[in-house]
Amino acid sequence: MKKAAIEKKVLDALAEIRPYLVNDGGDVSLVSITDDIVHIKFEGACTACSVSRMTLKSGIEMTVKKYAPSIKEVIDVGASK
């Protein structure tokens, strides 16, 4: 699948989950897709949320993989190392 098609699928997945994040005062943005790894950045209340790791893996990553099965992982580039 071409890069543009994968990016569109990832953006569609983020659009599906975005209302839940916005409802809690947060948001998410796509930073990049490299080697089938999606790099996102949490925004707003999501940056300090204690369950953001669970949201990342059980919400965002699952949804992204549903739309784009070739994606291996979703990582938060804004997370503390």
N, C-alpha and C positions, 0 to 999 in steps of 0.2 A: 504494500500500500504506500502511496506517495505521502511525503511529509505533510503537504497541505491537507490531504484527506484525514490523516491521523490527527493533525492539529484541530481540524473542524470537529471531529468526534470527541476529542478531549474537551474542547470548549462547550460542546453540547452537554457533556457529562457534568461539567462545572455549573452550567446553567440550570441543570436539574436539581443539584444540591444547594445552589446559592440561596434560594428562599429560606431554607432552614437556618443557614448561617446568619443571614440578614435579620431574621426574626429574633436572634439572640444578640444582635448588635455587632455582628462580624461580617466578614466577606473573605473571598479567596480570589487570587489572580494567578494566571498562568505566567510563569517566568520564561520557561523554555522546555523543549523536549530534546533530549540527547541520548542516543543509544537506547531507545525504548524506555527511558526513565523520564518521568514527568516531574519538573521542578515547579512547585507552587509556592506562593507566599500568602500566609494568613494575614488578614487585615482587621482593624477595629478590635472589638472585644476578643476575637479569636486569638490574638497574639499573646494574651495573658491567661487564656482559659486553661483550667486544670485538666480538661478532657480533650484538648486539641489533638493529642496523639491518637486517642481512640477515634476521634472524628476523622483524622487523616486516614487511618488504616481501615476502619469499619464503614466509613461513610464515603469519603472522597475516592480512595483507592479502589474500593469495590465498584463504585459507580463508573469510574474511568475505565476499569477493566471490562465492565459490561458493554460499554460503547466501543472500546478499542482493545480487544483481547491481546494484541501484540505487545501492549505495555507491560513491562516487568514490575515496575515499582513507581510509587508517587512519593516524593520527598519534599519536605518543607525547608526551603532555603533560608527562611527567616528564623528557624529554630536555633536555640543556643547549642553550641557544640559541646 
